[in-house]
Every structure is written in structure tokens, then in C-alpha cells.
Amino acid sequence: MQPALVLLGARVLWVTGRSGRMTTVPVLGAATLGDWLAARPQVLRPIERMELAAVIDNPLTWGRRPTILPRPGSVGD
């Protein structure tokens, strides 16, 4: 598994760390991010991916969804 830090729209990024320690960090634009993610090795079994997708798709995971309907009484007659 490889962690990823994704920053969209960032103009500048400074990375500092312990001296003497080198780490390779891929730097990608938004246009290449999808292909890079798809090329990563699969680490979850199909059933684990299905379980994760169910959690992600569940609105309760993310809290209340905003409604696009106006509240009663908030729109003029």
C-alpha cells in the first residue's frame, strides 16, 4: 500500500523532513492522477472492495446531505 497526499489547485508545495533521509514522492497533475491511481497494485480482495464501496456510498458515512429543495416558507408566493 502506498499513501497519497492529493492537493488540487495548489500553487506551491514545500516538503521538509529529517536531514539525510530521502523519499521519492511522485508529483502529478490532475490530468494524470486517475491513471496513476489505476496503475497502483490492488491490495484489497474483491469482497473488501465491495464492502468499502458500500461504506463510501452510504450517505450516513458523510453526515447529512444538503438538500436542493427549498425549505417550506423560504420561497415567496
C-alpha positions in Angstrom: 0.0 0.0 0.0 1.3 3.5 -0.8 -0.1 6.5 0.9 -1.0 9.5 -1.2 -1.5 13.2 -0.4 -3.6 14.9 -3.1 -3.7 18.6 -3.4 -5.8 20.1 -6.1 -5.2 23.7 -7.1 -2.1 24.1 -5.0 0.4 26.7 -6.4 3.3 25.9 -4.2 4.3 22.9 -2.0 7.3 22.8 0.3 8.4 19.5 1.8 10.7 19.3 4.7 11.9 16.4 6.8 14.7 14.8 8.6 18.1 15.5 7.1 19.8 12.5 5.4 16.5 10.7 4.7 15.5 10.6 1.0 11.9 9.7 0.0 10.6 9.6 -3.6 7.4 11.4 -3.9 5.5 11.4 -7.2 4.2 14.8 -8.2 1.2 14.6 -10.6 -1.2 17.0 -12.2 -4.9 16.5 -12.0 -5.0 15.1 -15.6 -2.7 12.2 -14.7 -3.9 11.4 -11.2 -6.6 8.9 -12.4 -4.2 6.9 -14.5 -1.6 6.9 -11.7 -4.2 5.6 -9.2 -5.4 2.9 -11.6 -1.8 1.7 -12.1 -1.3 1.1 -8.3 -1.3 -2.6 -7.4 -4.5 -3.9 -6.0 -4.3 -4.6 -2.3 -7.9 -5.4 -1.4 -9.7 -8.6 -2.3 -12.9 -8.1 -4.4 -15.2 -8.6 -1.3 -13.2 -6.0 0.6 -13.6 -3.6 -2.3 -17.3 -4.2 -2.3 -17.5 -3.6 1.5 -15.5 -0.4 1.1 -17.7 0.8 -1.7 -20.8 0.2 0.4 -19.4 2.4 3.2 -18.4 5.1 0.7 -21.9 5.1 -1.0 -23.8 5.3 2.3 -24.8 8.9 3.0 -24.6 8.3 6.8 -20.9 7.9 6.4 -20.6 11.5 5.4 -23.3 13.0 7.6 -26.4 14.8 6.4 -26.6 15.6 2.7 -27.6 19.1 1.9 -31.0 19.3 0.3 -31.6 21.1 -3.0 -35.2 21.7 -2.2 -36.2 25.0 -0.6 -37.4 25.0 3.0 -41.2 25.5 3.4 -41.9 29.2 3.7 -38.5 30.3 2.4 -39.7 30.9 -1.2 -42.1 33.7 -1.9 -45.6 33.0 -3.3 
